Amino acid sequence: MEVGKFADLIVLDKNFMQVPEDELGRNQVLMTLVGGKVVWAKAPFVGQVAVIAGQ
């Protein structure tokens, strides 16, 4: 990532680099960003960020 660039990313509840391979499918998505904007969020992030609906 670079300053001034937009990012598409997800925030997971666990560090996927440290989770055993057979448990990777159990990671939960907590937040999704598209083009640098939050498009979906789950607790604990919901209410703390403005979610852009319909995008």
PDB file of N, CA, C and O in Angstrom, chain B, residues numbered from 101:
ATOM      1  N   MET B 101       0.838  -1.172   0.000  1.00  0.00           N
ATOM      2  CA  MET B 101       0.000   0.000   0.000  1.00  0.00           C
ATOM      3  C   MET B 101       0.888   1.241   0.000  1.00  0.00           C
ATOM      4  O   MET B 101       2.020   1.235   0.484  1.00  0.00           O
ATOM      5  N   GLU B 102       0.323   2.299  -0.563  1.00  0.00           N
ATOM      6  CA  GLU B 102       1.024   3.575  -0.604  1.00  0.00           C
ATOM      7  C   GLU B 102       0.058   4.680  -0.233  1.00  0.00           C
ATOM      8  O   GLU B 102      -1.145   4.567  -0.470  1.00  0.00           O
ATOM      9  N   VAL B 103       0.576   5.744   0.344  1.00  0.00           N
ATOM     10  CA  VAL B 103      -0.229   6.923   0.650  1.00  0.00           C
ATOM     11  C   VAL B 103      -0.819   7.458  -0.636  1.00  0.00           C
ATOM     12  O   VAL B 103      -0.119   7.587  -1.640  1.00  0.00           O
ATOM     13  N   GLY B 104      -2.115   7.773  -0.611  1.00  0.00           N
ATOM     14  CA  GLY B 104      -2.785   8.320  -1.778  1.00  0.00           C
ATOM     15  C   GLY B 104      -3.359   7.283  -2.719  1.00  0.00           C
ATOM     16  O   GLY B 104      -4.025   7.642  -3.690  1.00  0.00           O
ATOM     17  N   LYS B 105      -3.121   6.007  -2.462  1.00  0.00           N
ATOM     18  CA  LYS B 105      -3.653   4.928  -3.293  1.00  0.00           C
ATOM     19  C   LYS B 105      -4.878   4.331  -2.597  1.00  0.00           C
ATOM     20  O   LYS B 105      -4.958   4.322  -1.369  1.00  0.00           O
ATOM     21  N   PHE B 106      -5.823   3.837  -3.382  1.00  0.00           N
ATOM     22  CA  PHE B 106      -6.990   3.179  -2.845  1.00  0.00           C
ATOM     23  C   PHE B 106      -6.694   1.697  -2.651  1.00  0.00           C
ATOM     24  O   PHE B 106      -5.878   1.115  -3.367  1.00  0.00           O
ATOM     25  N   ALA B 107      -7.368   1.094  -1.673  1.00  0.00           N
ATOM     26  CA  ALA B 107      -7.104  -0.309  -1.378  1.00  0.00           C
ATOM     27  C   ALA B 107      -8.398  -1.112  -1.317  1.00  0.00           C
ATOM     28  O   ALA B 107      -9.417  -0.629  -0.824  1.00  0.00           O
ATOM     29  N   ASP B 108      -8.348  -2.344  -1.824  1.00  0.00           N
ATOM     30  CA  ASP B 108      -9.395  -3.331  -1.620  1.00  0.00           C
ATOM     31  C   ASP B 108      -8.821  -4.328  -0.623  1.00  0.00           C
ATOM     32  O   ASP B 108      -7.782  -4.937  -0.877  1.00  0.00           O
ATOM     33  N   LEU B 109      -9.489  -4.493   0.499  1.00  0.00           N
ATOM     34  CA  LEU B 109      -8.974  -5.428   1.490  1.00  0.00           C
ATOM     35  C   LEU B 109     -10.072  -5.903   2.415  1.00  0.00           C
ATOM     36  O   LEU B 109     -11.168  -5.344   2.453  1.00  0.00           O
ATOM     37  N   ILE B 110      -9.751  -6.957   3.169  1.00  0.00           N
ATOM     38  CA  ILE B 110     -10.653  -7.457   4.196  1.00  0.00           C
ATOM     39  C   ILE B 110      -9.900  -7.481   5.522  1.00  0.00           C
ATOM     40  O   ILE B 110      -8.676  -7.608   5.560  1.00  0.00           O
ATOM     41  N   VAL B 111     -10.663  -7.356   6.608  1.00  0.00           N
ATOM     42  CA  VAL B 111     -10.124  -7.479   7.957  1.00  0.00           C
ATOM     43  C   VAL B 111     -10.680  -8.775   8.526  1.00  0.00           C
ATOM     44  O   VAL B 111     -11.895  -8.969   8.562  1.00  0.00           O
ATOM     45  N   LEU B 112      -9.799  -9.661   8.970  1.00  0.00           N
ATOM     46  CA  LEU B 112     -10.197 -10.956   9.515  1.00  0.00           C
ATOM     47  C   LEU B 112     -10.101 -10.946  11.038  1.00  0.00           C
ATOM     48  O   LEU B 112      -9.412 -10.112  11.624  1.00  0.00           O
ATOM     49  N   ASP B 113     -10.804 -11.889  11.668  1.00  0.00           N
ATOM     50  CA  ASP B 113     -10.797 -11.973  13.127  1.00  0.00           C
ATOM     51  C   ASP B 113      -9.549 -12.659  13.681  1.00  0.00           C
ATOM     52  O   ASP B 113      -9.270 -12.558  14.876  1.00  0.00           O
ATOM     53  N   LYS B 114      -8.798 -13.353  12.826  1.00  0.00           N
ATOM     54  CA  LYS B 114      -7.583 -14.041  13.253  1.00  0.00           C
ATOM     55  C   LYS B 114      -6.476 -13.770  12.232  1.00  0.00           C
ATOM     56  O   LYS B 114      -6.745 -13.441  11.077  1.00  0.00           O
ATOM     57  N   ASN B 115      -5.246 -13.913  12.674  1.00  0.00           N
ATOM     58  CA  ASN B 115      -4.101 -13.761  11.788  1.00  0.00           C
ATOM     59  C   ASN B 115      -3.999 -15.017  10.932  1.00  0.00           C
ATOM     60  O   ASN B 115      -3.590 -16.067  11.427  1.00  0.00           O
ATOM     61  N   PHE B 116      -4.362 -14.928   9.659  1.00  0.00           N
ATOM     62  CA  PHE B 116      -4.384 -16.114   8.804  1.00  0.00           C
ATOM     63  C   PHE B 116      -2.993 -16.702   8.579  1.00  0.00           C
ATOM     64  O   PHE B 116      -2.872 -17.850   8.152  1.00  0.00           O
ATOM     65  N   MET B 117      -1.968 -15.950   8.855  1.00  0.00           N
ATOM     66  CA  MET B 117      -0.604 -16.466   8.715  1.00  0.00           C
ATOM     67  C   MET B 117      -0.218 -17.376   9.885  1.00  0.00           C
ATOM     68  O   MET B 117       0.757 -18.122   9.798  1.00  0.00           O
ATOM     69  N   GLN B 118      -0.991 -17.313  10.984  1.00  0.00           N
ATOM     70  CA  GLN B 118      -0.661 -18.103  12.163  1.00  0.00           C
ATOM     71  C   GLN B 118      -1.697 -19.184  12.472  1.00  0.00           C
ATOM     72  O   GLN B 118      -1.505 -19.973  13.398  1.00  0.00           O
ATOM     73  N   VAL B 119      -2.780 -19.230  11.717  1.00  0.00           N
ATOM     74  CA  VAL B 119      -3.825 -20.222  11.937  1.00  0.00           C
ATOM     75  C   VAL B 119      -3.418 -21.517  11.234  1.00  0.00           C
ATOM     76  O   VAL B 119      -2.940 -21.479  10.100  1.00  0.00           O
ATOM     77  N   PRO B 120      -3.604 -22.669  11.899  1.00  0.00           N
ATOM     78  CA  PRO B 120      -3.309 -23.935  11.216  1.00  0.00           C
ATOM     79  C   PRO B 120      -4.123 -24.063   9.928  1.00  0.00           C
ATOM     80  O   PRO B 120      -5.273 -23.626   9.868  1.00  0.00           O
ATOM     81  N   GLU B 121      -3.527 -24.659   8.911  1.00  0.00           N
ATOM     82  CA  GLU B 121      -4.151 -24.742   7.586  1.00  0.00           C
ATOM     83  C   GLU B 121      -5.564 -25.318   7.628  1.00  0.00           C
ATOM     84  O   GLU B 121      -6.440 -24.847   6.903  1.00  0.00           O
ATOM     85  N   ASP B 122      -5.799 -26.324   8.463  1.00  0.00           N
ATOM     86  CA  ASP B 122      -7.124 -26.940   8.508  1.00  0.00           C
ATOM     87  C   ASP B 122      -8.176 -26.055   9.179  1.00  0.00           C
ATOM     88  O   ASP B 122      -9.360 -26.394   9.169  1.00  0.00           O
ATOM     89  N   GLU B 123      -7.760 -24.920   9.765  1.00  0.00           N
ATOM     90  CA  GLU B 123      -8.694 -23.991  10.410  1.00  0.00           C
ATOM     91  C   GLU B 123      -8.903 -22.707   9.610  1.00  0.00           C
ATOM     92  O   GLU B 123      -9.662 -21.840  10.042  1.00  0.00           O
ATOM     93  N   LEU B 124      -8.258 -22.563   8.468  1.00  0.00           N
ATOM     94  CA  LEU B 124      -8.363 -21.329   7.686  1.00  0.00           C
ATOM     95  C   LEU B 124      -9.802 -20.999   7.305  1.00  0.00           C
ATOM     96  O   LEU B 124     -10.176 -19.826   7.293  1.00  0.00           O
ATOM     97  N   GLY B 125     -10.604 -21.988   7.000  1.00  0.00           N
ATOM     98  CA  GLY B 125     -11.987 -21.756   6.604  1.00  0.00           C
ATOM     99  C   GLY B 125     -12.864 -21.229   7.715  1.00  0.00           C
ATOM    100  O   GLY B 125     -13.999 -20.823   7.466  1.00  0.00           O
ATOM    101  N   ARG B 126     -12.363 -21.225   8.937  1.00  0.00           N
ATOM    102  CA  ARG B 126     -13.139 -20.735  10.092  1.00  0.00           C
ATOM    103  C   ARG B 126     -12.899 -19.255  10.371  1.00  0.00           C
ATOM    104  O   ARG B 126     -13.581 -18.674  11.215  1.00  0.00           O
ATOM    105  N   ASN B 127     -11.945 -18.634   9.680  1.00  0.00           N
ATOM    106  CA  ASN B 127     -11.732 -17.193   9.859  1.00  0.00           C
ATOM    107  C   ASN B 127     -12.994 -16.438   9.477  1.00  0.00           C
ATOM    108  O   ASN B 127     -13.659 -16.782   8.500  1.00  0.00           O
ATOM    109  N   GLN B 128     -13.320 -15.417  10.241  1.00  0.00           N
ATOM    110  CA  GLN B 128     -14.493 -14.594   9.977  1.00  0.00           C
ATOM    111  C   GLN B 128     -14.051 -13.234   9.420  1.00  0.00           C
ATOM    112  O   GLN B 128     -13.086 -12.641   9.902  1.00  0.00           O
ATOM    113  N   VAL B 129     -14.763 -12.758   8.411  1.00  0.00           N
ATOM    114  CA  VAL B 129     -14.504 -11.427   7.862  1.00  0.00           C
ATOM    115  C   VAL B 129     -15.199 -10.411   8.756  1.00  0.00           C
ATOM    116  O   VAL B 129     -16.396 -10.534   9.019  1.00  0.00           O
ATOM    117  N   LEU B 130     -14.458  -9.404   9.227  1.00  0.00           N
ATOM    118  CA  LEU B 130     -15.016  -8.368  10.089  1.00  0.00           C
ATOM    119  C   LEU B 130     -15.329  -7.084   9.328  1.00  0.00           C
ATOM    120  O   LEU B 130     -16.233  -6.339   9.705  1.00  0.00           O
ATOM    121  N   MET B 131     -14.576  -6.824   8.248  1.00  0.00           N
ATOM    122  CA  MET B 131     -14.798  -5.595   7.489  1.00  0.00           C
ATOM    123  C   MET B 131     -14.250  -5.781   6.085  1.00  0.00           C
ATOM    124  O   MET B 131     -13.244  -6.463   5.884  1.00  0.00           O
ATOM    125  N   THR B 132     -14.934  -5.156   5.094  1.00  0.00           N
ATOM    126  CA  THR B 132     -14.498  -5.192   3.702  1.00  0.00           C
ATOM    127  C   THR B 132     -14.377  -3.765   3.193  1.00  0.00           C
ATOM    128  O   THR B 132     -15.292  -2.959   3.361  1.00  0.00           O
ATOM    129  N   LEU B 133     -13.250  -3.457   2.572  1.00  0.00           N
ATOM    130  CA  LEU B 133     -13.030  -2.160   1.957  1.00  0.00           C
ATOM    131  C   LEU B 133     -12.824  -2.357   0.465  1.00  0.00           C
ATOM    132  O   LEU B 133     -12.087  -3.249   0.046  1.00  0.00           O
ATOM    133  N   VAL B 134     -13.476  -1.521  -0.334  1.00  0.00           N
ATOM    134  CA  VAL B 134     -13.316  -1.539  -1.786  1.00  0.00           C
ATOM    135  C   VAL B 134     -13.005  -0.106  -2.212  1.00  0.00           C
ATOM    136  O   VAL B 134     -13.741   0.823  -1.881  1.00  0.00           O
ATOM    137  N   GLY B 135     -11.931   0.060  -2.933  1.00  0.00           N
ATOM    138  CA  GLY B 135     -11.539   1.399  -3.357  1.00  0.00           C
ATOM    139  C   GLY B 135     -11.243   2.314  -2.187  1.00  0.00           C
ATOM    140  O   GLY B 135     -11.419   3.529  -2.282  1.00  0.00           O
ATOM    141  N   GLY B 136     -10.789   1.727  -1.070  1.00  0.00           N
ATOM    142  CA  GLY B 136     -10.455   2.516   0.110  1.00  0.00           C
ATOM    143  C   GLY B 136     -11.645   2.911   0.955  1.00  0.00           C
ATOM    144  O   GLY B 136     -11.487   3.652   1.925  1.00  0.00           O
ATOM    145  N   LYS B 137     -12.847   2.432   0.612  1.00  0.00           N
ATOM    146  CA  LYS B 137     -14.058   2.787   1.366  1.00  0.00           C
ATOM    147  C   LYS B 137     -14.679   1.533   1.966  1.00  0.00           C
ATOM    148  O   LYS B 137     -14.714   0.479   1.332  1.00  0.00           O
ATOM    149  N   VAL B 138     -15.168   1.659   3.196  1.00  0.00           N
ATOM    150  CA  VAL B 138     -15.813   0.536   3.869  1.00  0.00           C
ATOM    151  C   VAL B 138     -17.149   0.273   3.200  1.00  0.00           C
ATOM    152  O   VAL B 138     -17.994   1.164   3.107  1.00  0.00           O
ATOM    153  N   VAL B 139     -17.339  -0.967   2.730  1.00  0.00           N
ATOM    154  CA  VAL B 139     -18.607  -1.341   2.099  1.00  0.00           C
ATOM    155  C   VAL B 139     -19.387  -2.347   2.931  1.00  0.00           C
ATOM    156  O   VAL B 139     -20.571  -2.576   2.683  1.00  0.00           O
ATOM    157  N   TRP B 140     -18.718  -2.958   3.932  1.00  0.00           N
ATOM    158  CA  TRP B 140     -19.388  -3.895   4.818  1.00  0.00           C
ATOM    159  C   TRP B 140     -18.600  -3.977   6.120  1.00  0.00           C
ATOM    160  O   TRP B 140     -17.369  -3.991   6.114  1.00  0.00           O
ATOM    161  N   ALA B 141     -19.328  -4.031   7.242  1.00  0.00           N
ATOM    162  CA  ALA B 141     -18.659  -4.145   8.535  1.00  0.00           C
ATOM    163  C   ALA B 141     -19.517  -4.943   9.499  1.00  0.00           C
ATOM    164  O   ALA B 141     -20.746  -4.912   9.437  1.00  0.00           O
ATOM    165  N   LYS B 142     -18.849  -5.656  10.384  1.00  0.00           N
ATOM    166  CA  LYS B 142     -19.469  -6.469  11.420  1.00  0.00           C
ATOM    167  C   LYS B 142     -18.895  -6.006  12.754  1.00  0.00           C
ATOM    168  O   LYS B 142     -17.815  -5.415  12.791  1.00  0.00           O
ATOM    169  N   ALA B 143     -19.595  -6.265  13.836  1.00  0.00           N
ATOM    170  CA  ALA B 143     -19.066  -5.920  15.154  1.00  0.00           C
ATOM    171  C   ALA B 143     -17.649  -6.470  15.270  1.00  0.00           C
ATOM    172  O   ALA B 143     -17.429  -7.604  14.846  1.00  0.00           O
ATOM    173  N   PRO B 144     -16.711  -5.772  15.794  1.00  0.00           N
ATOM    174  CA  PRO B 144     -16.821  -4.549  16.575  1.00  0.00           C
ATOM    175  C   PRO B 144     -16.714  -3.268  15.753  1.00  0.00           C
ATOM    176  O   PRO B 144     -16.680  -2.177  16.321  1.00  0.00           O
ATOM    177  N   PHE B 145     -16.661  -3.380  14.420  1.00  0.00           N
ATOM    178  CA  PHE B 145     -16.464  -2.201  13.578  1.00  0.00           C
ATOM    179  C   PHE B 145     -17.752  -1.470  13.223  1.00  0.00           C
ATOM    180  O   PHE B 145     -17.723  -0.261  12.992  1.00  0.00           O
ATOM    181  N   VAL B 146     -18.884  -2.175  13.173  1.00  0.00           N
ATOM    182  CA  VAL B 146     -20.140  -1.524  12.797  1.00  0.00           C
ATOM    183  C   VAL B 146     -20.432  -0.433  13.823  1.00  0.00           C
ATOM    184  O   VAL B 146     -20.279  -0.665  15.023  1.00  0.00           O
ATOM    185  N   GLY B 147     -20.838   0.717  13.387  1.00  0.00           N
ATOM    186  CA  GLY B 147     -21.083   1.850  14.274  1.00  0.00           C
ATOM    187  C   GLY B 147     -19.855   2.711  14.482  1.00  0.00           C
ATOM    188  O   GLY B 147     -19.969   3.861  14.907  1.00  0.00           O
ATOM    189  N   GLN B 148     -18.682   2.171  14.189  1.00  0.00           N
ATOM    190  CA  GLN B 148     -17.447   2.943  14.334  1.00  0.00           C
ATOM    191  C   GLN B 148     -16.980   3.509  12.998  1.00  0.00           C
ATOM    192  O   GLN B 148     -16.144   4.411  12.953  1.00  0.00           O
ATOM    193  N   VAL B 149     -17.527   2.969  11.912  1.00  0.00           N
ATOM    194  CA  VAL B 149     -17.155   3.434  10.578  1.00  0.00           C
ATOM    195  C   VAL B 149     -18.426   3.672   9.777  1.00  0.00           C
ATOM    196  O   VAL B 149     -19.460   3.059  10.042  1.00  0.00           O
ATOM    197  N   ALA B 150     -18.347   4.548   8.814  1.00  0.00           N
ATOM    198  CA  ALA B 150     -19.489   4.794   7.922  1.00  0.00           C
ATOM    199  C   ALA B 150     -19.465   3.752   6.820  1.00  0.00           C
ATOM    200  O   ALA B 150     -18.512   3.688   6.044  1.00  0.00           O
ATOM    201  N   VAL B 151     -20.498   2.941   6.746  1.00  0.00           N
ATOM    202  CA  VAL B 151     -20.588   1.912   5.718  1.00  0.00           C
ATOM    203  C   VAL B 151     -21.326   2.486   4.523  1.00  0.00           C
ATOM    204  O   VAL B 151     -22.401   3.067   4.672  1.00  0.00           O
ATOM    205  N   ILE B 152     -20.756   2.327   3.342  1.00  0.00           N
ATOM    206  CA  ILE B 152     -21.361   2.824   2.111  1.00  0.00           C
ATOM    207  C   ILE B 152     -22.312   1.746   1.590  1.00  0.00           C
ATOM    208  O   ILE B 152     -21.875   0.677   1.164  1.00  0.00           O
ATOM    209  N   ALA B 153     -23.593   2.029   1.628  1.00  0.00           N
ATOM    210  CA  ALA B 153     -24.599   1.051   1.198  1.00  0.00           C
ATOM    211  C   ALA B 153     -24.736   1.030  -0.313  1.00  0.00           C
ATOM    212  O   ALA B 153     -24.592   2.057  -0.977  1.00  0.00           O
ATOM    213  N   GLY B 154     -25.013  -0.136  -0.841  1.00  0.00           N
ATOM    214  CA  GLY B 154     -25.315  -0.272  -2.259  1.00  0.00           C
ATOM    215  C   GLY B 154     -24.127  -0.240  -3.185  1.00  0.00           C
ATOM    216  O   GLY B 154     -24.304  -0.076  -4.392  1.00  0.00           O
ATOM    217  N   GLN B 155     -22.928  -0.388  -2.673  1.00  0.00           N
ATOM    218  CA  GLN B 155     -21.747  -0.380  -3.533  1.00  0.00           C
ATOM    219  C   GLN B 155     -20.967  -1.641  -3.363  1.00  0.00           C
ATOM    220  O   GLN B 155     -19.934  -1.820  -4.009  1.00  0.00           O
TER     221      GLN B 155
END
